[in-house]
Amino acid sequence: MRELTHTEAIDLVGRFEAEQAIPEKMRGDVRMLGTLLGQVLRESGSPGLYEDVERLRTATIQAYTDETPEAFARAAAIADSFTIARADEVARAFTAYFHLVNLAEEHQRVRILRERDGRPDREQATDSVAAAFVRLAAEVGDDTALQRLQSMRFHPVFTAHPTEARRRAVSTSIRRLATLLEEHDASLRGGADERRAERRMLEEIDTLWRTAPLRPEKPAPTDEVRAVMAVFDDTLYTAVPHVYRRVDDALQGPAAGGRAPVVRPFVRIGSWVGGDRDGNPFVTASVTRKASAIASEHVLIGLARTTSRIGRTLTLDATTTPPSDALLALWRRLKAADEDAAKDIAKRSPDEPHRRIVLLIARKIEATRARNADLAYRDPEHLLADLRVVQDSLVQAGAPRQAYGHLQQLLWQVETYGFHLTELEVRQHSAVHAKVLAELDNAQGTGPEGSGGPRSELAEEVLDVIRTVGFLQERYGPRAAGRYIVSFTQSADDLANVHRLARYAVGPDGTPPVLDVIPLFETFADLQAAPRILAEIVEHPEFAARLEATGRRLEVMLGYSDSSKDVGPVAANLALYEAQAKIAAWADENGIELTLFHGRGGALGRGGGPANSAIMAQPPHSVDGRFKLTEQGEVIFARYGDPAIAMRHIDQVAAAILLASSPSNEERNRAAADTYADIAATLDAASRERFFSLVKAPGFAPWFARVTPMEEIGLLALGSRPARRGLSVESLEDLRAIPWVFAWTQARINLAGWFGLGTALDAVGDEPLLQRAYQEWPLFRTLIDNVAMSLAKTDDRIARHYLELGDRDDLAGLVRDEMRLTRDWVIRITGGTELLGNKPVLQRAVKMRSPYVDALSLLQLRALRALREAPEGAPVDPELQRLLLLSVSGVAAGLQNTG
């Protein structure tokens, strides 16, 4: 097949873009950013680079649109024709392009959200908290709906699992570009401001292009903490109270802001960053202390600045807004503690009592950050008490607008974040606890009360972690730390061991920290055993005491990653649903307020996908107004990196939490589970058998390592955590779930998200019944929709070339047959003629990226093939390895998925 002329190439690209039905404004952004990138490539100092990028781009678009073997072969030939140095440059160019396209798409989402929000006649979004409240109230009454709203809790937990492929420097550059794109939107067409914005964007894209896309070394845990703090500083600190405000505005109407809000803070931010030491030797007790200190520093800086800003605006004269007796008493107390500052402030604000006090409160917050014991607040509750004195005084003085305006948002911020910002959680493997306890018991002979000789480094570290939790509670308040998650919980003893270790940590005369020990059930067998283990552990003295102290609250974590790797995605989803149903029923029978903690990943093979639809598909009583989940890697920045998107995401999730426990939704899920129980049993058995036929086949693990870049992924400096637990690839047992998913994604197979479903659906065989189940059974619908998304990002032609690297036609055939079967069944169930036909916006986003991802996949295949064909024992070619890693980063950006 001949190469296209320049005119033909332009025409082809134009037709392809038009076929995707991209909104006009977004198409303009993509075209402008792409043009600016083209100019950067022309000015790069590398002759012919722009032309080579265009040759590969048009070839992959042609191969994608006409799907002929000849077109695909020509695109592959172009990728193979580049020198390694040129292939490196081309890979970087496509990666930069994806960053720009992702930015344009995000900007379009923000643009739509703002346009909708600005329409005064717009009806409330059907998936907003306000709309959910109205629907819930229609079922349970206003009073019950309000009680549920006020007790609701959304608890995202940020983790440092290594799934963010791009460097922080790249993310920062993209955020600067986002600001420039907003300025460009606001400028007059053809005016000086527009030209200035484009010139600065060109400069920023040049910076993006010249910034090394790969980290030179793995980040330290404290680097990961600071990366998460950037999201807090840029977005969450102000976005979360704005969500509360929007909900209150919608519910109270014109009265909002003039009377006490009906909304109570419902977001809590958790963090494993600096606390999760399961398999990560770099997270130590010292790191955990530093992580908490960094988080506290950020929130206290924010609170001090906000309080000072509010204080400066409260220029309310004592004659129009007289202080209450409680406010005057507070002034005397604050003045006595900070006499010189009080005198200075009083001089500048002689008749403005509310202003004077708020400015002194700001100084006390700053003293808390500086650890000035004479002036610092002891805990957030004392700060809240002072702020409420100010608020009550304003209300009594007839100034409710001042009381419930910015001051209310400050109160919400303190209630949400305290002095700790993120509730730091510790996680450790149950086997580590057992090993340390065996050592301590053997050394002391008489248990925790005895005395013994020197302890191992591991034992000292485990005990020091518990002491650190106590220190953090003392320093930042009881909410700062205390949740202790036990990975691979397989018995009640695994949980009781943490309390035994706590007694060792503080000695016979010490007081252990307050610990909420949380089981993490991960494997299929552990999920099945969960209700029995919970029934045993609540009888344990420490657990029973903690239950009573918390009003019988209990948290249980469910692992999506390892269960999926254990039995396949279909059986894992069904097992997780069943486990949740049984745990929720057990908790309900025993009067326990249960919070299920969902260890969901960003990728579909790790429980990813839209959170709100997943929440609505949960079993009865498994939500009950509380939803907690892990957020990691690229998902953190995608959901919380932009204020408008973060607010929309929180609003959607909170709406789903509120509606999940509505009588109608619980009855729907209960009835569907009963109606389709036989189908579930068939899907479970058939999918598991099919999955095992692949992963338990002789030689599967080394074959998997050969046909994917699994080994090379471990070389990427994604995070501080090692990619696997051991060194061998002879077994999948020691392979972490993230590289398992990441590797299949890179090979454009996405096997972890769908394998076994086609065979399972075929075993049911009744197409009308399955279509009806898709409409009536929320769990099944969510599963099918997630698989459709996963399959839409696969490519059979490219997958075939990866699979050929393994020289195992039997396994390759098994994978490709199952892919075709699953694709066929999903299309038939969802309707239409192609994947995501019922989700046009999502389909457009995938299609728009696919041919460009193909270009990077072809470059990756070239490098991987050369590395695999190298003689055994030969040194690894560093240029080929770099090209492979560059392509991995680029494909991750293009697919917007890693692990």
Stockholm file with secondary structure:
# STOCKHOLM 1.0

chainA/1-899         MRELTHTEAIDLVGRFEAEQAIPEKMRGDVRMLGTLLGQVLRESGSPGLYEDVERLRTATIQAYTDETPEAFARAAAIADSFTIARADEVARAFTAYFHLVNLAEEHQRVRILRERDGRPDREQATDSVAAAFVRLAAEVGDDTALQRLQSMRFHPVFTAHPTEARRRAVSTSIRRLATLLEEHDASLRGGADERRAERRMLEEIDTLWRTAPLRPEKPAPTDEVRAVMAVFDDTLYTAVPHVYRRVDDALQGPAAGGRAPVVRPFVRIGSWVGGDRDGNPFVTASVTRKASAIASEHVLIGLARTTSRIGRTLTLDATTTPPSDALLALWRRLKAADEDAAKDIAKRSPDEPHRRIVLLIARKIEATRARNADLAYRDPEHLLADLRVVQDSLVQAGAPRQAYGHLQQLLWQVETYGFHLTELEVRQHSAVHAKVLAELDNAQGTGPEGSGGPRSELAEEVLDVIRTVGFLQERYGPRAAGRYIVSFTQSADDLANVHRLARYAVGPDGTPPVLDVIPLFETFADLQAAPRILAEIVEHPEFAARLEATGRRLEVMLGYSDSSKDVGPVAANLALYEAQAKIAAWADENGIELTLFHGRGGALGRGGGPANSAIMAQPPHSVDGRFKLTEQGEVIFARYGDPAIAMRHIDQVAAAILLASSPSNEERNRAAADTYADIAATLDAASRERFFSLVKAPGFAPWFARVTPMEEIGLLALGSRPARRGLSVESLEDLRAIPWVFAWTQARINLAGWFGLGTALDAVGDEPLLQRAYQEWPLFRTLIDNVAMSLAKTDDRIARHYLELGDRDDLAGLVRDEMRLTRDWVIRITGGTELLGNKPVLQRAVKMRSPYVDALSLLQLRALRALREAPEGAPVDPELQRLLLLSVSGVAAGLQNTG
#=GR chainA/1-899 SS CCCCCHHHHHHHHHHHHHHTTCCHHHHHHHHHHHHHHHHHHHTSSCTTHHHHHHHHHHHHHHHHHHCCHHHHHHHHHHHHHSCHHHHHHHHHHHHHHHHHHHHHHHHHHHHHHHHHHTCTTCCCCTTSHHHHHHHHHHHHCHHHHHHHHHHCEEEEEEECCSCCCSCHHHHHHHHHHHHHHHHHHHSCTTSHHHHHHHHHHHHHHHHHHHSCSSCSSCCCHHHHHHHHHHHIIIIIHHHHHHHHHHHHHHHHGGGTTSSCCSCCCCBCCEECTTTBCTTCTTCCHHHHHHHHHHHHHHHHHHHHHHHHHHHHHCCCCTTTSCCCHHHHHHHHHHHHHSHHHHHHHHHHSTTCHHHHHHHHHHHHHHHHHHTCTTTCCSSHHHHHHHHHHHHHHHHHTTCHHHHTTHHHHHHHHHHHHTTTSSEEEEEEEHHHHHHHHHHHHHHHSSCTTSCCSCCCHHHHHHHHHHHHHHHHHHHHCTTSEEEEEEETCCSHHHHHHHHHHHHHHHCTTSCCCCCEEEEEECSHHHHHHHHHHHHHHTTSHHHHHHHHHTTSEEEEEEESHHHHHHHCHHHHHHHHHHHHHHHHHHHHHTTCEEEEEEECCSSGGGTCSCHHHHHHTSCTTSCTTEEEEEEEHHHHHHHHSSHHHHHHHHHHHHHHHHHHTSHHHHHHHHHHHHHTHHHHHHHHHHHHHHHHHHHTSTTHHHHHHHHSSHHHHTTSCCCSSCSBSSSCCSCSTTBCHHHHHHHHHHTTCCGGGTTTHHHHHHHHCCHHHHHHHHHHCHHHHHHHHHHHHHHHTCCHHHHHHHHGGGCCHHHHHHHHHHHHHHHHHHHHHHCSSSTTTTCHHHHHHHHHHHHHHHHHHHHHHHHHHHHHHSCTTCCCCHHHHHHHHHHHHHHHHHHTCCC
#=GC SS_cons         CCCCCHHHHHHHHHHHHHHTTCCHHHHHHHHHHHHHHHHHHHTSSCTTHHHHHHHHHHHHHHHHHHCCHHHHHHHHHHHHHSCHHHHHHHHHHHHHHHHHHHHHHHHHHHHHHHHHHTCTTCCCCTTSHHHHHHHHHHHHCHHHHHHHHHHCEEEEEEECCSCCCSCHHHHHHHHHHHHHHHHHHHSCTTSHHHHHHHHHHHHHHHHHHHSCSSCSSCCCHHHHHHHHHHHIIIIIHHHHHHHHHHHHHHHHGGGTTSSCCSCCCCBCCEECTTTBCTTCTTCCHHHHHHHHHHHHHHHHHHHHHHHHHHHHHCCCCTTTSCCCHHHHHHHHHHHHHSHHHHHHHHHHSTTCHHHHHHHHHHHHHHHHHHTCTTTCCSSHHHHHHHHHHHHHHHHHTTCHHHHTTHHHHHHHHHHHHTTTSSEEEEEEEHHHHHHHHHHHHHHHSSCTTSCCSCCCHHHHHHHHHHHHHHHHHHHHCTTSEEEEEEETCCSHHHHHHHHHHHHHHHCTTSCCCCCEEEEEECSHHHHHHHHHHHHHHTTSHHHHHHHHHTTSEEEEEEESHHHHHHHCHHHHHHHHHHHHHHHHHHHHHTTCEEEEEEECCSSGGGTCSCHHHHHHTSCTTSCTTEEEEEEEHHHHHHHHSSHHHHHHHHHHHHHHHHHHTSHHHHHHHHHHHHHTHHHHHHHHHHHHHHHHHHHTSTTHHHHHHHHSSHHHHTTSCCCSSCSBSSSCCSCSTTBCHHHHHHHHHHTTCCGGGTTTHHHHHHHHCCHHHHHHHHHHCHHHHHHHHHHHHHHHTCCHHHHHHHHGGGCCHHHHHHHHHHHHHHHHHHHHHHCSSSTTTTCHHHHHHHHHHHHHHHHHHHHHHHHHHHHHHSCTTCCCCHHHHHHHHHHHHHHHHHHTCCC
//
